[in-house]
Amino acid sequence: MELGNISKPTYGPGPEAPGSSTPGLVTMAHGFLRLVQPNPLPADLINFEQSQNGFSQEHIRELLLYELGFLVCAAIGVVLLILVPLVGCCFCCCRC
């Protein structure tokens, strides 16, 4: 059993992402997530050991600012969920 040179270890490039059969979709999904949520989670805002009075207005504002990208995507989704069937119904019922 050879231990190698213990005083000067050699380091590899580190762990790699697992291979995928669809690298284009994986790249697109990661690009979308980086676009929507580029900032790391502010862990200091989420403190479950706070007093009983809950979050302050400033903490809620910072958390909403952190989640702004997801909130915009959800709002667009709700608008499309309402607008697309309504426009489709108008096209089907009001053929002139």
C-alpha positions in Angstrom: 0.0 0.0 0.0 1.5 3.3 -1.1 0.5 6.5 0.7 2.2 8.9 -1.7 3.9 12.1 -0.6 2.0 13.1 2.5 3.9 16.4 3.0 2.8 17.7 -0.5 -0.6 16.4 -1.4 -2.0 16.8 -4.9 -5.5 18.1 -5.3 -7.8 17.4 -8.2 -10.3 19.7 -9.9 -13.0 18.8 -7.4 -16.4 17.3 -7.8 -18.0 17.6 -11.2 -21.7 18.0 -12.0 -23.3 14.7 -12.9 -23.6 13.9 -16.6 -26.9 14.4 -18.3 -28.5 13.1 -21.5 -29.9 16.6 -22.1 -27.2 19.1 -21.3 -29.0 21.9 -23.2 -32.0 21.7 -21.0 -29.9 21.6 -17.9 -28.0 24.6 -19.0 -31.2 26.5 -19.8 -32.8 25.6 -16.5 -29.7 26.7 -14.5 -29.5 29.9 -16.6 -33.2 30.7 -15.8 -32.7 30.1 -12.1 -29.6 32.3 -12.0 -31.6 35.0 -13.8 -34.6 34.8 -11.5 -32.6 34.4 -8.2 -29.1 35.6 -8.5 -28.6 36.4 -4.8 -27.9 33.8 -2.0 -30.5 33.3 0.7 -30.1 35.8 3.5 -30.0 33.2 6.3 -29.7 35.9 9.0 -33.3 37.0 8.2 -34.8 33.6 8.8 -34.4 33.1 12.5 -36.9 30.7 14.1 -35.7 31.5 17.6 -37.2 35.0 17.5 -39.7 36.4 20.0 -43.4 35.8 19.6 -44.1 39.1 17.9 -42.8 37.7 14.5 -41.1 39.4 11.7 -40.6 43.2 11.5 -41.7 45.2 8.4 -38.0 45.5 7.4 -37.4 41.8 7.5 -40.5 41.1 5.4 -39.5 43.8 2.9 -36.0 42.2 2.6 -37.4 38.7 2.1 -39.9 40.0 -0.5 -37.0 41.7 -2.3 -35.1 38.5 -2.2 -38.0 36.6 -3.7 -38.9 39.3 -6.3 -37.9 37.2 -9.3 -40.1 34.3 -8.3 -43.0 36.7 -7.4 -42.8 38.3 -10.9 -42.8 34.8 -12.5 -45.8 33.8 -10.4 -47.7 37.0 -11.4 -47.0 36.4 -15.1 -48.2 32.8 -14.7 -51.5 33.9 -13.0 -52.1 36.5 -15.7 -51.5 34.0 -18.5 -53.7 31.4 -16.7 -56.6 33.8 -16.8 -55.9 35.6 -20.1 -55.2 32.6 -22.4 -58.6 30.8 -21.7 -60.4 34.1 -22.0 -58.9 35.0 -25.3 -59.4 31.4 -26.6 -63.1 31.6 -25.6 -63.5 34.9 -27.4 -61.9 33.5 -30.6 -64.1 30.4 -30.4 -67.4 32.1 -29.6 -67.0 35.4 -31.6 -66.0 34.1 -35.0 -66.9 36.9 -37.3 
